[in-house]
Amino acid sequence: MKDTIQKELAQIEQTQNVRILLAVESGSRAWGFASPDSDYDVRFIYVRPKDAYLRLQKHRDVIELPINDALDINGWDLTKTLRLLHKSNPTLFEWGASPIVYLETDFAARFKSVMGRYFSSKRGLYHYIHMAAGNYREYIKGDMIKAKKYFYVLRPVLACFLILLILSAASIVGTATRMISHPAFSSLKICATHASTSSVFVFVIDWIAIFSPPPMHTSPICTFLVLFL
């Protein structure tokens, strides 16, 4: 299949008059939980000839091939890629970290080396939290749920944990907790205190799995608060 994909990419370069700088796998095959009927989600970054960027009329900044049962191929123009990198688009970072590479140039290698400068932990956490919540609402329904659907929820959750671990290692994460039996305004007071005394963004996650109040002077039950830049 790799040969087929590379032929498709070569045809795109010829028919669209572009040069592909990087092409990777971006779906479940890259994430490690592909099923036998999974298609190939090929994503690429391309650049047009210089004259195309000097025109007053804007050109389309994406290339999308019709999706079939085996292949889902689309790519972003370099200008779109750079704008999204500046915004710390998490999808772009996933492309850069994909373990399956179909095409790579010297530019792509240099590009990957500077991507880390633009990574925003706050944007990343927002992205993956919303992805996990959306996937949960969409996939985790009914009595019979395919195991793969759980991975679509677990993957973004684990991505959040990875970001938090990296932040913790860099000593820029603080945590605060309250007992379930404490009044709600205690949690608000914790947030207000941290926000007013530190240069941090406060994000609160309350995940209560046991609804009865714990005994006093014991650790909180499944409740945590995360502070990050």
PyMOL commands that set and color helices and strands:
alter all, ss='L'
color gray80, all
select helices_A, chain A and resi 2-16+28-31+50-54+78-86+90-97+106-118+121-139+147-169+184-197
alter helices_A, ss='H'
color red, helices_A
select strands_A, chain A and resi 19-25+40-47+62-64+71-77+101-104+174-176+201-205+224-228
alter strands_A, ss='S'
color yellow, strands_A
deselect
rebuild
show_as cartoon
